[in-house]
Amino acid sequence: QVQLVESGGGLVQAGDSLRLSCAASGRTFSSYSMGWFRQAPGKEREFVAAINRRGVNTYGADSVKGRFTISRDNAKNTVYLQMNSLKPEDTAVYYCAATEKWDYGLGSKPYDYWGQGTQVTVSS
């Protein structure tokens, strides 16, 4: 019972940066672990990054480690994905997701709530 709204996507050139935001409704944001996923045309949805309830533990896919950073501000009910050194292969729809069932192992856990996604396009 949480609504997630992503923003911050757009069209950029390779090497540029973008910061995605995911705003959550309600007063229970701090009870949710949060994740970012992406799906490119013709590809399976893939895990990108996750962060636990208090933001002390983060998880990232090998394809984005060293370039993407997930963070959260529980006072603002918002989770962020800072994307640096973007590559054309990062082009995808990026989705924010939430779960209150787990607070660990978040790269391999299912998520219960999903946003509508925001398009990120990286040109070469």
Protein Blocks (a to p, Z undefined) as FASTA:
>chain_A
ZZcddehiacddehiacddddddedjklmmpccddddddehiacddfbdcdfkopaccdd
fklgokaccdddfknopacdddehiafklgccddddddfkbcghklmcccfbdcebjadd
ddZZ
